[in-house]
Amino acid sequence: MANTRELVKRLKAVKNIRKITRTMELIATARFKKAMDRASEAAAYTRKISEIVADLSQASLTLSHPLLEKHDSIDNTTLLVLTSNRGLCGGYNGSVLRHVMQRLKSDAREPDKNLNIEVAGKRGISFLKFQGEPIDRSFTNFEDNPAFAVVEEIADRYIQAYISGKLDKLEVAYTKFESAGVQRAVVETLLPITQLTNSSKEEKSSSVEYEFLPSAEEILTEIVPAAFKARLFKCFLDAAVSEQIARMVAMKRATENAQEMIGALSQQYNRARQAQITGELAEIIGGAAALE
Amino acid sequence: MATNEIRLVLVTPEKTLLDAPVTALNFPLIDGQIGILPGRAPMVGRLGYGPLSFRNETGKEVVYYIDGGFAQVKGSEVSILTSRAVKPENIDITKAQAELEEARNRSASGDIEIKDRLEDQERARQMIAVAKAK
């Protein structure tokens, strides 16, 4: 008797969980679509920037800018970690943070170097606090649609620091969105900028003679920071899209698992009920036989 | 596309704001205003702060405030890449004025800081001017 009641209770609980995970899956799907649209709209800007850079390099210019130059000794490194504010997204935060821990371990061998850690997202903040790593700056204001104005502020700070020599290297740990099926946690070096164009896709079919106003150098001084900002912004967008995908997948799994559990539990419940009825019947028959 | 038309593409890092045919357009470069008519030779320019104005296909004049960036003219296509493009009615004048005040009162030393201050002042002034001109 007690057994069936317990089973009913569990069954109800699992059904409720299924309802919640199913809803979260639907929400994540909707958010993923939105984030994806934003990311693809933002791609137009990056594409145009690299187009102009390609045009500039065709004009047989030597590209030189403080952001492109490597500093001689790398003493001050900043590691920017992009994680999510909310959990229930599978291995999303875990895989980024695993990369971060690896990076920190390799850094521990060079104790004279300075490594500043900046974290976006509550999950990463609490994890690194637990690990006892000092966090220099933290952001929790990034949700699933990071605004360019906010990212630009951060980027401006890095640019200033890099040019004035306070920063020698900027690394970003985030989840790179490669396709809807593949997202990878990576640690990427953003400063110094190694290459401006993603030249693999560029085809140099059109060679137009451009006029540069006011001069090619002027454009270069402006376009290098712009390219950096666009790239940093892309990191944030990628992270946002990947988070939603990870959540979608995790919640889908959870819903399926709940479904399976419901099946198993209702089978168990039915068996228990049947056994109970059989037991009662046997008792009645046994009782009647005893009276004869 | 007809040769007497220009395709204007206005792109910000967040989205493509506009992709429309126009007859002529006018925008600020870093060293002064420039007007683009159909058949302009290919050009890449650095933008300043100020109004981007053009007539759309219905002949109505449209103005955006643009915040630096680049312009690329290639064939009949003009691409404007800017970090921010705002319609004049969406500009917060009081905020722009506060920014101007702040920039004017800021003490700057060294070439970079002085240049920054001048840029900030120019940006705020242009923003106010565009907002008031509507």
Interface residues (C-beta under 8 A of the other chain):
Chain A: R38 E41 A42 A44 Y45 K48 I49 E51 I52 D55 L56 A147 F148 A149 E152 V208 E209 Y210 E211 F212 L213 P214 E218 I219 E222 I223 A226 K229 A230 F233
Chain B: V11 T12 P13 E14 K15 T16 L29 I30 D31 I34 A41 P42 M43 V44 G45 R46 G68 G69 F70 Q72 K74 S79 L81 S83 R84
